[in-house]
Amino acid sequence: MAADISPLKEGQNGVVNERLVRLVSRQFSGPGKIETDIPGLCLFRSDSNTTCQAGTYEPSLFFGIQGAKDVQLGDRNIRFEPFSYLFATVHLPVLVNHIDASPEHPYMGLKLTVQPEELTQLLMETSGSAPQCDRDMPCDKSCGLTQAVMGNDMQLALERLLGLLEKPDDIPVLAPMARREILYRALMGELGPHIRRFATIDPQEQRISQVIGILQDRFNEPMRVGDLAEQVNMSESSLYHSFKRVTRMSPLQYQKMLRLNEARRLMLTEGLEAASASYQVGYESPSQFSREYRRLFGAPPRTEIGRLRAQAHTQL
């Protein structure tokens, strides 16, 4: 059964909340994604509820500003509501359902990519005052995607960063400082132990990242867990359990999700038929592909791709 994370309460400082909503909304004229002039900062807006949007979360901080969505990671479901934030430590294939979005009240969020090196520098400067890792933390607390509520300090730091989008001449000097403050607030907060583990490049976590890289590069090739374990010098059992702790999927389930997501992209954006897409991503049997596609996305390939195209048309 999926492990569910309960909805989080909205931030306490309503004035700051409203300013954050205005700062983000002023960047958009309609739904979509914006790569901003601030390095590593992307903004997102959706004007309608969606189902089974497939994507990959890279190592980043994700912030909810308005509206809500469900993020499905393997057997874990996270309700991502306003003024909460997520930290992803590795590349993770997810399914996203926007559940509270309309043109009058769009979903809005942002992503700030994170590099281990910048967090390592912060760790050194905090002289060990950041929260320590708990190696025995429960599985649902130690996976690669964790969540916390934004405090007022974090909201104010985000406001300073987003405010620079309206003062582009200040970005080269002030954006690095605003970004650094956000990372510091995250490091010193509830997710500090997870961020510390990411920053210190735990050897076992590093091996899991290596396996993820292999699967991403060779997702359309036959894979055995034993072969993957040998490549990163782990036992098969250790790799299986460590991989599932971080990603909430087995290595082969992870590979299957990469295959299905890529096949979906090929059908939707390049017009491939289901059989052609299935062969291209590594399936030998179109019928097996269709069964697994329906299991993940809720409908056969042709039906589901038609629904996505109709949905995209209504949003034009």
C-alpha positions as CSV (number, residue, x, y, z in Angstrom):
1,M,0.0,0.0,0.0
2,A,1.3,3.5,-0.8
3,A,2.6,5.5,2.1
4,D,0.8,8.8,2.2
5,I,2.0,12.1,3.5
6,S,-0.7,14.3,5.0
7,P,-1.5,17.8,3.7
8,L,0.6,20.5,5.3
9,K,-0.7,23.7,6.9
10,E,-0.3,27.0,5.1
11,G,2.5,29.4,6.2
12,Q,1.8,31.5,9.2
13,N,2.7,34.9,7.7
14,G,-0.2,35.7,5.5
15,V,1.3,39.1,4.3
16,V,4.5,37.4,3.1
17,N,2.4,34.6,1.5
18,E,0.4,37.2,-0.6
19,R,3.6,38.9,-1.7
20,L,5.1,35.7,-2.8
21,V,2.0,34.9,-4.9
22,R,2.1,38.3,-6.5
23,L,5.8,38.1,-7.3
24,V,5.4,34.7,-9.1
25,S,2.1,35.6,-10.8
26,R,3.5,38.8,-12.3
27,Q,6.0,36.7,-14.3
28,F,3.3,34.8,-16.2
29,S,0.8,35.7,-18.9
30,G,-0.5,32.1,-19.0
31,P,0.3,28.5,-18.0
32,G,3.7,27.1,-18.6
33,K,7.3,27.0,-17.4
34,I,9.7,29.9,-17.2
35,E,13.5,29.5,-17.1
36,T,14.4,32.8,-15.3
37,D,17.5,35.0,-15.5
38,I,18.5,33.8,-12.1
39,P,20.7,30.7,-12.6
40,G,19.0,27.5,-11.5
41,L,15.6,29.1,-10.9
42,C,12.5,27.9,-12.8
43,L,8.9,29.0,-12.3
44,F,5.8,26.8,-13.0
45,R,2.1,27.6,-13.5
46,S,-0.9,25.3,-14.4
47,D,-4.4,26.7,-14.9
48,S,-6.2,23.4,-14.8
49,N,-6.2,20.1,-12.9
50,T,-4.1,17.4,-14.6
51,T,-3.6,13.7,-14.1
52,C,-0.5,11.5,-14.5
53,Q,1.9,14.1,-15.7
54,A,5.3,12.3,-15.9
55,G,8.5,14.0,-15.1
56,T,11.9,13.6,-13.5
57,Y,12.9,15.6,-10.4
58,E,16.6,16.4,-10.4
59,P,18.5,17.4,-7.2
60,S,16.6,20.5,-6.3
61,L,14.5,22.4,-3.8
62,F,10.8,22.7,-4.9
63,F,8.6,25.3,-3.4
64,G,4.8,25.4,-3.5
65,I,3.4,28.9,-3.8
66,Q,-0.3,28.5,-4.7
67,G,-2.6,25.5,-5.4
68,A,-1.8,21.9,-4.7
69,K,-0.6,18.8,-6.4
70,D,0.0,15.1,-5.6
71,V,3.5,13.8,-6.3
72,Q,3.7,10.0,-6.7
73,L,7.1,8.5,-6.2
74,G,7.0,4.7,-6.4
75,D,4.8,3.5,-3.5
76,R,4.8,6.9,-1.8
77,N,2.3,9.8,-2.4
78,I,3.1,13.3,-1.3
79,R,0.5,16.0,-1.1
80,F,2.4,19.2,-2.0
81,E,0.5,22.3,-0.8
82,P,1.2,26.0,-0.6
83,F,4.2,27.1,1.5
84,S,5.7,23.7,1.8
85,Y,8.9,22.6,0.1
86,L,10.5,19.4,-1.2
87,F,14.1,18.4,-1.4
88,A,15.2,15.8,-4.1
89,T,18.6,14.3,-3.5
90,V,18.8,12.3,-6.8
91,H,17.1,12.1,-10.2
92,L,13.6,10.6,-9.5
93,P,10.9,9.8,-12.0
94,V,7.5,11.0,-10.6
95,L,3.9,11.2,-11.6
96,V,2.2,14.5,-10.8
97,N,-1.5,15.3,-10.5
98,H,-2.5,19.0,-10.1
99,I,-5.6,18.9,-7.9
100,D,-6.3,22.6,-7.1
101,A,-5.7,24.7,-10.2
102,S,-7.9,27.0,-12.3
103,P,-7.4,30.2,-14.4
104,E,-8.7,32.1,-11.5
105,H,-6.6,30.3,-9.0
106,P,-3.7,28.7,-10.9
107,Y,-1.1,26.3,-9.4
108,M,2.2,28.1,-9.0
109,G,5.5,26.8,-7.8
110,L,9.2,27.1,-8.3
111,K,12.4,24.9,-8.5
112,L,15.9,25.9,-7.4
113,T,18.5,23.4,-8.6
114,V,21.2,22.5,-6.0
115,Q,24.8,21.3,-6.3
116,P,26.5,19.4,-3.5
117,E,29.5,21.7,-3.5
118,E,27.6,24.8,-2.5
119,L,26.0,23.0,0.4
120,T,29.3,21.5,1.4
121,Q,30.7,25.0,1.7
122,L,27.8,26.0,3.9
123,L,28.3,23.0,6.1
124,M,31.9,24.0,6.7
125,E,30.9,27.5,7.6
126,T,28.2,26.4,10.1
127,S,30.8,24.6,12.1
128,G,28.7,21.5,12.7
129,S,25.6,23.4,13.9
130,A,23.4,22.0,11.1
131,P,21.2,19.1,12.1
132,Q,22.9,15.8,12.0
133,C,22.0,12.8,9.9
134,D,20.2,9.9,11.6
135,R,21.3,6.7,9.9
136,D,18.4,4.8,11.5
137,M,15.6,7.2,10.4
138,P,12.5,5.4,9.1
139,C,12.3,4.5,5.4
140,D,9.7,7.1,4.5
141,K,12.0,9.8,6.1
142,S,15.2,8.7,4.4
143,C,14.1,8.4,0.8
144,G,15.3,10.8,-1.9
145,L,12.3,13.1,-1.8
146,T,11.4,14.7,1.5
147,Q,9.0,17.5,2.5
148,A,8.8,20.3,5.1
149,V,6.8,23.5,5.8
150,M,8.3,26.8,4.9
151,G,8.9,29.0,8.0
152,N,8.7,32.8,7.8
153,D,12.5,33.1,7.4
154,M,12.4,30.9,4.3
155,Q,9.4,32.8,2.9
156,L,11.3,36.1,3.3
157,A,14.4,34.6,1.7
158,L,12.3,33.5,-1.3
159,E,10.7,36.9,-1.5
160,R,14.1,38.5,-1.8
161,L,15.2,36.1,-4.5
162,L,12.0,36.5,-6.6
163,G,12.0,40.3,-6.1
164,L,15.2,40.4,-8.2
165,L,13.3,39.2,-11.2
166,E,11.9,42.7,-11.3
167,K,15.3,44.3,-10.9
168,P,17.4,42.4,-13.5
169,D,20.4,44.7,-13.1
170,D,20.8,43.5,-9.5
171,I,20.7,39.8,-10.3
172,P,24.5,39.3,-10.9
173,V,25.4,40.7,-7.5
174,L,22.4,39.9,-5.2
175,A,21.1,36.6,-6.6
176,P,24.0,34.5,-5.3
177,M,23.4,36.0,-1.8
178,A,19.7,35.4,-1.9
179,R,20.2,31.9,-3.2
180,R,22.7,31.2,-0.5
181,E,20.3,32.3,2.2
182,I,17.6,29.9,0.9
183,L,20.1,27.0,1.0
184,Y,21.1,28.0,4.5
185,R,17.5,28.1,5.7
186,A,16.9,24.7,4.2
187,L,20.1,23.3,5.7
188,M,19.3,24.6,9.2
189,G,15.6,23.5,9.1
190,E,13.6,20.3,9.3
191,L,15.2,18.8,6.2
192,G,18.8,19.6,7.4
193,P,19.7,15.9,7.9
194,H,18.7,15.0,4.4
195,I,20.6,17.9,2.9
196,R,23.7,17.2,5.0
197,R,23.7,13.6,3.7
198,F,23.4,15.0,0.1
199,A,26.2,17.6,0.7
200,T,28.7,15.1,2.3
201,I,28.2,12.6,-0.6
202,D,27.7,9.5,1.6
203,P,29.5,6.5,-0.1
204,Q,26.3,4.4,-0.3
205,E,24.2,7.3,-1.6
206,Q,26.9,7.9,-4.2
207,R,26.6,4.3,-5.4
208,I,22.9,4.6,-5.7
209,S,23.4,7.8,-7.7
210,Q,25.8,5.9,-10.0
211,V,23.2,3.2,-10.5
212,I,20.6,5.8,-11.4
213,G,23.0,7.3,-13.9
214,I,23.5,3.9,-15.5
215,L,19.8,3.3,-15.7
216,Q,19.2,6.7,-17.3
217,D,21.9,6.2,-19.9
218,R,20.9,2.6,-20.7
219,F,17.2,2.4,-19.9
220,N,16.4,0.7,-23.2
221,E,18.8,-2.2,-22.6
222,P,18.2,-5.4,-20.7
223,M,19.4,-5.0,-17.1
224,R,19.9,-7.4,-14.1
225,V,20.2,-6.2,-10.6
226,G,23.2,-8.4,-10.1
227,D,25.1,-6.7,-13.0
228,L,24.2,-3.3,-11.6
229,A,25.4,-4.3,-8.2
230,E,28.7,-5.6,-9.6
231,Q,29.3,-2.3,-11.4
232,V,29.1,-0.3,-8.2
233,N,30.8,-2.9,-5.9
234,M,27.7,-3.7,-3.8
235,S,25.9,-6.9,-3.0
236,E,22.7,-7.5,-4.9
237,S,20.7,-7.5,-1.7
238,S,22.3,-4.3,-0.5
239,L,21.7,-2.5,-3.8
240,Y,18.1,-3.6,-3.9
241,H,17.2,-2.4,-0.4
242,S,19.3,0.8,-0.6
243,F,17.9,1.7,-4.0
244,K,14.3,1.1,-2.9
245,R,14.9,3.2,0.3
246,V,16.0,6.2,-1.8
247,T,13.7,5.9,-4.8
248,R,10.7,3.9,-3.3
249,M,11.2,1.6,-6.4
250,S,13.3,-1.3,-7.2
251,P,16.0,-0.7,-9.9
252,L,14.0,-2.6,-12.5
253,Q,10.8,-0.7,-11.6
254,Y,12.8,2.5,-11.9
255,Q,14.0,1.4,-15.4
256,K,10.4,0.5,-16.4
257,M,9.2,4.0,-15.4
258,L,12.0,5.6,-17.5
259,R,11.0,3.5,-20.5
260,L,7.3,4.2,-20.2
261,N,7.9,8.0,-19.7
262,E,10.1,8.1,-22.8
263,A,7.6,6.1,-24.8
264,R,4.9,8.5,-23.8
265,R,7.1,11.4,-24.9
266,L,7.8,9.8,-28.3
267,M,4.1,9.2,-28.9
268,L,3.0,12.6,-27.8
269,T,5.7,14.8,-29.3
270,E,7.1,12.8,-32.2
271,G,3.9,11.1,-33.3
272,L,5.2,7.5,-33.0
273,E,2.7,4.6,-32.9
274,A,2.6,2.6,-29.7
275,A,4.4,-0.4,-31.2
276,S,7.2,1.7,-32.6
277,A,7.7,3.6,-29.3
278,S,7.7,0.4,-27.3
279,Y,10.5,-1.1,-29.5
280,Q,12.5,2.1,-29.3
281,V,12.5,2.1,-25.5
282,G,13.5,-1.6,-25.2
283,Y,10.2,-3.6,-25.1
284,E,10.2,-6.8,-27.2
285,S,6.4,-7.3,-26.8
286,P,3.9,-4.5,-27.7
287,S,1.2,-6.3,-25.7
288,Q,3.4,-6.2,-22.6
289,F,4.2,-2.6,-23.2
290,S,0.4,-1.8,-23.5
291,R,-0.3,-3.7,-20.2
292,E,2.4,-1.9,-18.3
293,Y,1.5,1.5,-19.8
294,R,-2.1,1.1,-18.8
295,R,-1.1,0.0,-15.3
296,L,1.0,3.2,-14.9
297,F,-1.1,5.8,-16.7
298,G,-4.6,4.4,-16.3
299,A,-5.5,3.9,-20.0
300,P,-4.1,2.2,-23.1
301,P,-1.5,4.2,-25.0
302,R,-3.7,5.4,-27.8
303,T,-6.5,6.4,-25.5
304,E,-4.2,8.2,-23.0
305,I,-2.2,10.0,-25.7
306,G,-5.5,11.2,-27.2
307,R,-6.6,12.5,-23.9
308,L,-3.3,14.4,-23.4
309,R,-3.6,16.0,-26.9
310,A,-7.2,17.1,-26.2
311,Q,-6.2,18.5,-22.8
312,A,-3.3,20.5,-24.4
313,H,-5.7,21.8,-27.1
314,T,-8.2,23.1,-24.5
315,Q,-5.4,25.0,-22.8
316,L,-4.3,26.9,-25.9
